[in-house]
Amino acid sequence: MNATTARAVRYDKYGGTDVLYVADVPMPVPPAGEVVVEVRAAGINPGESAIRSGAFHDRASSDFPSGQGSDLAGVVTAVGEGVTDFAVGDEVLGYSWRRSSHATHVAVPAGQLIRKPAEIDWPVAGCLYMVAATGYAAVRAVAAGPGDTVAVSAAAGGIGSFVIQLLRVRGARVMGIASPANAEWLTEHGATPVPYGDGLADRLTAAAPDGIDAFIDLFGPEYVQLAVDLGIPRDRIETIISFAKAKELGTKAEGSGDASTREVMAEVAGLVASGEIEIPIAATYPLDEVAEAFDRLDRRHTRGKIVLIP
């Protein structure tokens, strides 16, 4: 790589992780209102797998060759006309909506970045956006607050591990649905662990004899149905993934787009920098091992986030 060349993840057709490759691409030049960031860390997310597979073709089609990635953190290397918030050398975190952050360098609108707090290390900063926006939107959607009991599916995953902690910050009691292997971690972070699988409804009822006030689904439609069957009010049932089921049952399906603001990122970054919320990092991979990183993510048994380190 030289001053005129960057490297970026690409795919030329829908498919599994075997379609991913890393290519040399022209070094981005920032248009007005944007900056170029040398990426130090970039989180990966299940939604990117769904887009790459073609599962979201009707909602988020790909133009080939396609890049991927939204989360990023890095150092500003160039500033476009009119940008006054950042200068070359600033450490930043934020997001791209162009499927472009899985790269060594990326141009990003300045309004989609905030300064990286020094207390947050690169891997955490590089995956903070999707965690912050999606988790914040989910917690806000069910209006969770002091005295509420909230059940969360996939509670130890990349988003779930953040959601249970934000709920605790808000004063809610949390029922964390996850595998028994995650019980200790959930307990340490203020949640009551409830193993998933057959008999889950009975276990939830036993763990929360006074009732469950809200339900956040981070895994699949069966949990939205379970929440309805438990009698939870539909305006307090939220899913970030089961859009068709939410439409069928009249529940909520808010996501990152509903909380993609500098203010939300800054609030969450503050909670992480202060130590009130921990973002677990399950693994880091170099850019050239992007396929291996997604293979691990797609197995859906990861506690915390997987991050690329370009």
DODOVEX-262857 format. One record per atom (N, C-alpha, C, O): x, y, z; residue in one letter. Coordinates in steps of 0.02 Angstrom, whole numbers, plus 50000, padded with zeros to 5 digits. Layout:
% DODOVEX-262857
XYZa ...
% end
This chain:
% DODOVEX-262857
500424994050000m 500005000050000m 500445006250000m 500965006450034m 500245011449962n 500615017749962n 500125023449972n 499545022249988n 500355029649963a 499945035349979a 499335036049935a 498875039649953a 499315032649879t 498745033149834t 498295027049837t 497805026649800t 498455022249880t 498095015849882t 497895014049953t 498285014850000t 497285011649961a 497055008950024a 496855001650012a 496894999149956a 496634998250064r 496394991350058r 495704991050089r 495564994250140r 495264987150057a 494564986850081a 494264979950067a 494444976750018a 493814977850111v 493444971650101v 492944972650044v 492624977850039v 492894967550001r 492424967749945r 492084960949936r 492344955849958r 491504960949903y 491204954849876y 490844956549812y 490564961949805y 490854951849764d 490604952949697d 489924949749684d 489634950649631d 489684945849733k 489044942549726k 488794940549795k 489194940249842k 488144939249801y 487884936949864y 488154929949879y 488264925949834y 488244928549943g 488474921949962g 488724921650033g 488594926050073g 489084916250048g 489364915250114g 490014919050122g 490174923450083g 490374917250174t 490994920950187t 491524919750133t 492004923450129t 491424914550093d 491914913050040d 491914918449985d 492384918649946d 491404922749982v 491404927949930v 491804934149952v 491904938649911v 492014934450014l 492374940250039l 493114940050018l 493424934750018l 493374945850001y 494084946549986y 494304953650003y 493884958050013y 494954954750005v 495224961350019v 495574963749956v 496004960249928v 495404969749934a 495664972549871a 496024979149883a 495874982749931a 496504980549839d 496794987249837d 496294991949803d 496024990349750d 496174997749833v 495695002649807v 496025009549810v 496495010549847v 495765014249771p 496045021049774p 495975024049844p 495455023149877p 496475027449866m 496445030949930m 495875036049927m 495865040249882m 495405035949975p 494855040749973p 495095047949982p 495585049250017p 494745052449949v 494875059649956v 494235062649985v 493695061449959v 494285066650038p 493675069050071p 493335074550032p 493635079750020p 492695073650014p 492315079249986p 492145084250041p 492305083150099p 491815089550022a 491615094550071a 491195091450126a 490755087350112a 491335093250187g 490955090750245g 491175084050270g 490875081450317g 491695081050241e 491915074450261e 492655074450281e 493025079050265e 492855069050315v 493555067950331v 493745060850310v 493305056550304v 494385059750299v 494635052950289v 494915050450355v 495295053950389v 494715044350374v 494945041250436v 495375035250419v 495175030850380v 495975035050448e 496385028850446e 496105024250499e 496165025750559e 495805018750479v 495425014550524v 495885010450568v 496315006750543v 495805011050633r 496185007050681r 495795000950705r 496084996050726r 495125001350701a 494694995750722a 494014996650691a 493765002250684a 493694991050672a 493034991250641a 492644984950662a 492844979450646a 492094985950697g 491694980350720g 491334976950662g 491224979950609g 491154970550672i 490744966950624i 490084965150657i 490044964450718i 489554964550616n 488884963850642n 488474958750603n 488604957750543n 487984955450636p 487574950550601p 487204953450541p 487104949950491p 487004959750544g 486654962850487g 487074962750424g 486804962250369g 487744963350432e 488184963150374e 488184956250342e 488224955750281e 488134951050383s 488074944250355s 487434943450316s 487424940550262s 486894946250344a 486244945650310a 486234949350244a 485964946850194a 486534955350242i 486574959050180i 486994955350129i 486794954650071i 487574952850150r 488024949350104r 487704942950077r 487834941050020r 487304939550116s 486984933350094s 486414934550045s 486194929950011s 486164940750042g 485584942350001g 484934941950038g 484404943250009g 484954940250102a 484344939550141a 483964946150147a 483354946150155a 484314951650143f 484004958250149f 483954961750081f 483914967850078f 483964957850027h 483984960949960h 483414965849949h 483514971149917h 482814964249974d 482244968749963d 482294975150004d 481974980149987d 482684975050058r 482734980850102r 483394984450095r 483434990550104r 483924980650078a 484594983650076a 485004979850024a 485434975850041a 484864981149960s 485214977649907s 485934980049900s 486104985549923s 486354975849869s 487054977549860s 487194979149787s 486934975849742s 487594984249775d 487874985649709d 488574982749707d 488984984249751d 488714978649657f 489354975149656f 489874978749613f 489684981749562f 490514978549632p 490754975649695p 490544979849754p 490544985949751p 490364976449808s 490124979749868s 490644979649923s 491014974749931s 490684985049960g 491064985050023g 490604983050079g 490034981150068g 490854983350140q 490434981950197q 490724985250259q 491304987350261q 490294985650310g 490504988350374g 490234995250388g 490204999650345g 490014996250451s 489765002750473s 490185005550530s 490385011450527s 490325001550581d 490705003950639d 491435005450621d 491725002150579d 491715010550653l 492425012050643l 492695016550697l 492325020250730l 493345016050706a 493715020850748a 494405021550717a 494685016650691a 494685027450721g 495345028450692g 495585035550698g 495355039350742g 496045037350655v 496375043850658v 496245047750594v 496315044950539v 496045053950600v 495905058150542v 496565059550504v 497055061750534v 496555058150438t 497155059350397t 497055064750345t 497535067250317t 496425066650332a 496285072050284a 495615075050301a 495165071650326a 495535081450287v 494925085150305v 494665088750243v 495035092150208v 494015087850230g 493695091050173g 493505098250188g 493505100450245g 493335101750135e 493135108750141e 492545109550188e 492065105650185e 492575114550230g 492025116250274g 492015112550340g 491605114050383g 492455107750350v 492475103950413v 492865107950465v 493455109650454v 492545109550520t 492875113350574t 492915109350639t 493275111350685t 492545103750643d 492535099850705d 493155095750716d 493335094150773d 493495093850662f 494055089250667f 494655091750628f 494585095650580f 495245089450649a 495865091150615a 496265084850605a 496145079750639a 496745085050559v 497195079350549v 497525077450615v 497775081650651v 497515070950630g 497805068450692g 497295067050747g 497465063850796g 496675069450740d 496165068250791d 495975060850792d 495905057750739d 495875058250852e 495625051450860e 494855051750865e 494585055550904e 494525047750824v 493795048150818v 493485041150819v 493825036150809v 492835040950830l 492445034850821l 491775036850791l 491555042550798l 491455032050759g 490805033650728g 490595028250679g 490695022350691g 490295030550623y 489995025650578y 489965028250507y 489985034350494y 489925023450461s 489805024850390s 489175021150370s 489075015350389s 488745024450331w 488155021150303w 488265018750231w 487795017050196w 488905018750210r 489065016950141r 489345009850135r 489595008050082r 489315005950188r 489604999250189r 490344999650169r 490554996750120r 490705003350208s 491395004850188s 491905004650244s 492495005650230s 491715003250306s 492185004050361s 492684998350368s 493184998950402s 492544992650334h 493024987050337h 493574988350286h 493584985450232h 494014992850304a 494524995350258a 495074998650299a 494994999850359a 495625000150266t 496165003750300t 496015011150305t 496235014450353t 495645013850257h 495475020950255h 494775021750229h 494555018050185h 494405026650255v 493715027750233v 493545035150241v 493745038350289v 493175037750192a 492905044550197a 492245044350233a 491815040150217a 492155048750281v 491555048650323v 491305055850334v 491705060250347v 490645057050329p 490385063650347p 490565065450418p 490515061250464p 490785071550428a 491015073550495a 490465072950547a 490605071750606a 489835073650526g 489275073150573g 489145066150598g 488725065150642g 489505061150571q 489415054250594q 490005051950638q 490105045950649q 490375056750663l 490955055250705l 490925059250770l 490645064750772l 491235056450822i 491365060250883i 492105058950902i 492415054350876i 492375063050946r 493055061850969r 493075055651013r 492625054551054r 493585051651004k 493655045551045k 493925047451114k 494465050351119k 493565045751167p 493845046851234p 494485042851243p 494535037051221p 494975045751275a 495615042451285a 495555036051326a 495955031451319a 495035035751367e 494945029851411e 494705023651373e 494735018151400e 494465024451311i 494195018851273i 494735016351224i 495005020251185i 494885009851226d 495395007251182d 495115006251111d 494505006651101d 495555005051063w 495355004950993w 494824999550978w 494335001250945w 494904993250999p 494394988250982p 493694990151006p 493204989350970p 493654992751067v 492994994751094v 492725000751054v 492145000851036v 493145005651042a 492925011551004a 492695009550935a 492225012350908a 493035004550905g 492875002550837g 492224998850829g 491994997950773g 491924996550884c 491274993050879c 490734996750917c 490184994050926c 490875002750940l 490405006150986l 489765008450951l 489235008350981l 489815010650887y 489235013650855y 488635008950853y 488095010650878y 488715002950823m 488134998550815m 487864996350883m 487254995950892m 488304994950930v 488094993250998v 487694999051027v 487154997951054v 487965005051022a 487645010851053a 486975012351021a 486475013051056a 486965012950955a 486345015050922a 485805009750927a 485225011350942a 485975003450913t 485474998150914t 485224996750985t 484624996350998t 485694996051032g 485494994651101g 485115000451132g 484624999351168g 485335006551119y 484995012351146y 484285012751119y 483815014151156y 484205011651054a 483535011851024a 483085006551053a 482495007751065a 483355000551065a 482944995051092a 482714996551163a 482124995551180a 483164999051204v 482985000651273v 482485006451274v 482005006351313v 482595011351233r 482125017051229r 481435014751204r 480925017351226r 481425009951157a 480785007751128a 480315004751180a 479705005551174a 480595001351230v 480164998251281v 480075002651342v 479765000651391v 480355008751339a 480275013651393a 480465010651461a 480095011351510a 481035007251463a 481255003851524a 481515008951574a 481875013651557a 481315007951636g 481535012551689g 481535009151756g 481455003051761g 481625012951810p 481645010151877p 481025006051893p 480465008251881p 481145000151921g 480594995851941g 480344991051888g 479984986351903g 480534992151824d 480324987651771d 480724981151772d 481314981151790d 480404975751753t 480744969351741t 480734968151666t 480204967951634t 481334967351637v 481404966851565v 481774960451547v 482304959151574v 481484956451503a 481824950451477a 482184952151413a 481934955951372a 482784949251404v 483194950551345v 483434943951317v 483764940151352v 483284942551253s 483554936551222s 484244938051193s 484404943751179s 484654932751184a 485344933451162a 485704938551205a 486054942951180a 485614937851270a 485824943051318a 486574943651326a 486814948651353a 486954938751304a 487684939051311a 488034940451245a 488654940351243a 487654941851192g 487954943251128g 488224950351123g 488244953951173g 488424952251062g 488724958751053g 488274964551073g 488504969151107g 487644964351053i 487164969551072i 486874968051141i 486794972651182i 486724961751154g 486414959951218g 486824961751278g 486564963951329g 487484960751274s 487914962251331s 487914969651347s 488014971651405s 487784973851296f 487704980951309f 487014982551335f 486934986451383f 486494979551306v 485804980951325v 485684979451398v 485374983451433v 485924973751422i 485784972151492i 486104977251539i 485834978851591i 486694979751520q 487024984651563q 486674991451559q 486614994951610q 486444993451500l 486084999751495l 485424999451533l 485225004251565l 485094993751530l 484484992851570l 484624993651645l 484244996751681l 485184990851667r 485354991451738r 485504998751755r 485315001151808r 485865002251711v 485985009451722v 485325013151729v 485275017851769v 484815011051690r 484165014351693r 483745012151753r 483195014751763r 483995007451792g 483635005351852g 483174999451844g 482794997951890g 483204996051787a 482764990351776a 483064983851803a 483674983351811a 482634979051817r 482854972251833r 482864968351767r 482404968951727r 483384964251756v 483484961151691v 483484953551696v 483824950651738v 483084950351653m 483094943051644m 483504941751581m 483264943151526m 484104939151588g 484544938151530g 484504931051503g 484734926351535g 484194930351445i 484114923751414i 484744922151373i 484914925751326i 485084916651391a 485704914951359a 485874907651376a 485494904351412a 486434905251351s 486654898451367s 486904898251440s 487104903351467s 486884892251471p 487134891751540p 487864893951546p 488074896151600p 488254893451492a 488964895451495a 489044902851510a 489574905051532a 488524906851498n 488554914051509n 488244916251575n 488214922251590n 488024911451615a 487664913151677a 488094917251724a 487854922251752a 488714915351734e 489144918951781e 489254926151758e 489204930851798e 489394927051693w 489504933851667w 488884938151676w 488934943851696w 488294935351660l 487674939051667l 487564941151740l 487374946851754l 487684936551785t 487594938051856t 488064943651878t 487864948251914t 488694943251856e 489184948451874e 488984955251848e 489194960351875e 488574955451794h 488384961851764h 487664963751781h 487354967751746h 487404960751834g 486774963051862g 486144960051834g 485594962351850g 486204954851792a 485614951651763a 485484944951796a 485944941751823a 484854942851795t 484674936151817t 484714931451757t 484324932351710t 485174926651756p 485224922251698p 484654917351693p 484444914351743p 484394916451633v 483854911751619v 484064907651558v 484104910551504v 484194901151564p 484424897251507p 483884896851453p 483284896051467p 484104897351390y 483624896551335y 483464889151324y 483774884851355y 482984887751280g 482804880851264g 482114879051288g 481744883351314g 481934872651281d 481274870251301d 481124872151373d 481554871551417d 480514874351385g 480314876251453g 480494883351472g 480444885151531g 480714887351423l 480934894151439l 480374898351470l 480504901951518l 479774897851445a 479224901751472a 479134900451547a 479034905151585a 479174894151566d 479094892351637d 479674895151678d 479574897451734d 480284894951650r 480854897451687r 480814905051696r 480994907651749r 480584908451645l 480504915751650l 479974917451703l 480074921951744l 479434913851702t 478894915151750t 479134913951822t 478964917651868t 479534908551830a 479794907051896a 480294912351919a 480324914051978a 480704914851872a 481204919851890a 480904926651903a 481204930751938a 480314927951874a 479994934451883a 479264933351903a 478814934451862a 479144931051964p 478464929351985p 477974935151985p 477374934151982p 478234941251989d 477794947151987d 477654949551916d 477324954651906d 477924945951867g 477784947651797g 478364951051762g 478814953851794g 478344950851696i 478854954051655i 478524959951620i 478004959251587i 478814965851626d 478514971951600d 478684973251527d 478294976351491d 479254970851504a 479474972251435a 479934966751412a 480224963051452a 480004966151346f 480414960851316f 480804963751258f 480514967051215f 481464962651256i 481884964751201i 482164958551167i 482544954751198i 481984957451104d 482214951751066d 482814953751023d 482774958450983d 483364950151031l 483964951350992l 484164945250951l 484724944950926l 483704940450945f 483894934150913f 483444931850856f 483684930650801f 482774931350869g 482354928650816g 481614928750834g 481434930250891g 481184927150785p 480464928150793p 480134924050847p 479614925950874p 480444918350865e 480144914250917e 480104917950983e 479664916651024e 480554922750994y 480554926451057y 480014931951056y 479744933651108y 479874934750998v 479334939550994v 478674936051009v 478254938651046v 478584930050980q 477984926250994q 477934924451068q 477404924851099q 478504922451098l 478514920751169l 478294926651211l 477914925851258l 478544932651195a 478364938551233a 477614939851231a 477304941451282a 477324939151172v 476594939951166v 476234934651206v 475754936151242v 476464928451202d 476144922951239d 476184924051314d 475754921651352d 476704927551337l 476784928951408l 476324934651431l 476294936151491l 475984937851384g 475524943151401g 475844949951410g 475544954551438g 476444950751385i 476784957251389i 476454962051340i 476334960151283i 476304968151360p 475984972951314p 476394973751249p 477004974351252p 476054973651192r 476414973651129r 476804980051116r 477294979951079r 476604985451147d 476994991651138d 477624991751182d 478004996551182d 477724986251221r 478334985551261r 478714979251241r 479114976651280r 478594976951181i 478984971451152i 479364974251092i 479064977151047i 480014973451092e 480454976251041e 480894970751012e 481144966451049e 480994970850946t 481474966450914t 481914970550868t 481684975250836t 482554968750864i 483004972150818i 483114968150755i 483484970250711i 482794962250750i 482954957750695i 482344954550662i 482364952950603i 481804953650700s 481234949750675s 480694954450648s 480154955050677s 480844957750592f 480404963050567f 479724960350544f 479204963450558f 479714954650510a 479084951950486a 478634949850545a 478034951050544a 478944946850595k 478554944650653k 478284950750691k 477714950650715k 478684955950696a 478454962050730a 477854965050693a 477374967250725a 477884965050627k 477324967750588k 476704963450598k 476154965950604k 476804956850598e 476244952150606e 475894953150673e 475274953050677e 476284954150726l 476004954250794l 475904961350821l 475614962250874l 476134966350783g 476034973250806g 476484975350862g 476304979450904g 477094972550863t 477584974550912t 478074979650881t 477994981450823t 478564981750919k 479034986750894k 479644983350861k 479814977750877k 479954987150815a 480554984650781a 481004990650766a 481134992150708a 481224994050818e 481654999750809e 482384997450808e 482554992450839e 482805001250773g 483494999150766g 483985004850765g 483825010350788g 484565003550737s 485105008450740s 484925015050707s 485135020350730s 484525014750654g 484335020950620g 483925025650663g 483895031650649g 483615022950716d 483205027050760d 483615030550814d 483355034850850d 484255028850819a 484665031850871a 485375033450845a 485855033650884a 485425034650780s 486075036150751s 486205043650754s 486135047250704s 486395045850813t 486535052950822t 487185053750861t 487405049250898t 487495059450853r 488085060950892r 487935060850967r 488335058651007r 487335063350985e 487155063751055e 487135056851088e 487375055951144e 486835051951052v 486805045251079v 487505042251084v 487685039351135v 487905043051031m 488595040451034m 488985043451091m 489345039951127m 488915049951100a 489285053251153a 489065050951222a 489475049851267a 488405050051232e 488145047651296e 488415040651312e 488645039451367e 488385036251262v 488625029451274v 489385029351283v 489635025751326v 489735033151242a 490465033551251a 490645035851321a 491135033451350a 490265040451348g 490385042751415g 490285037251467g 490675036751514g 489765033151458l 489635027651504l 490185022451501l 490375019651552l 490445021251440v 490985016351432v 491635019251461v 491995015751496v 491775025551446a 492395028551470a 492425028851546a 492955028251576a 491835029751577s 491805030151650s 491815023351684s 491895022951745s 491745017951645g 491735011351673g 491045008951694g 490985003351720g 490525012951684e 489855010851702e 489595005251657e 489195001151679e 489835005151595i 489644999851548i 490284996951517i 490735000651499i 490304990451513e 490864986851482e 490654984151414e 490104981351408e 491074984851364i 490944981851299i 491424976051292i 492014977151277i 491204969751301p 491664964151296p 491894963151224p 491504963651177p 492534961751216i 492814960251150i 492964952751149i 493404950351184i 492594949151107a 492684941951103a 493314940051065a 493664935251084a 493484943851012a 494064942250972a 494214948050925a 493774951950908a 494844948550904t 495034953250852t 495374949350796t 495704944250808t 495274951750734y 495564948550675y 495874953750630y 495624959350626y 496434952150596p 496684956750545p 496204957050486p 495794952550477p 496254962350446l 495794963250390l 495804957250343l 495274955350317l 496384954350331d 496434948750284d 496064942550308d 495944937950269d 495884942250372e 495524936550399e 494784938150411e 494474935450456e 494514942650369v 493814944650377v 493344938750370v 492844938450406v 493484934050325a 493034928250317a 493024924050381a 492494921950403a 493614922950411e 493634919250474e 493254922750529e 492924919550570e 493304929450531a 492944933250582a 492194932250575a 491854931250625a 491944932550513f 491224931650503f 491014924350513f 490454923150536f 491444919650498d 491284912650513d 491154911850588d 490684908450608d 491574914950627r 491484914450700r 490844918050722r 490464915450762r 490724923950694l 490124927750712l 489494923750694l 489014923650733l 489494920650635d 488894917250610d 488714911150651d 488154908650646d 489164908650692r 488994903050736r 488554905250794r 488234901150826r 488534911850806r 488064914950854r 488144912450925r 487644911850962r 488754910950945h 488874909051015h 489444913151044h 489834910851085h 489474919451022t 490014923851044t 489784928551099t 489264931751093t 490174928951152r 490024933851204r 490394940351187r 491004940451187r 490024945551173g 490344951951156g 490464952551082g 490184948851041g 490894957251064k 490984959350994k 491624956450963k 492124955250997k 491584955350897i 492164953450857i 492364959550816i 491934962850786i 493004960950813v 493244967250784v 493814965850736v 494264961850750v 493794969250678l 494344969150630l 494854974650649l 494664980150668l 495494972950642i 496034977750655i 496424978650591i 496894974850578i 496234983650549p 496574984450485p 497304986050491p 497654986950441p 
% end
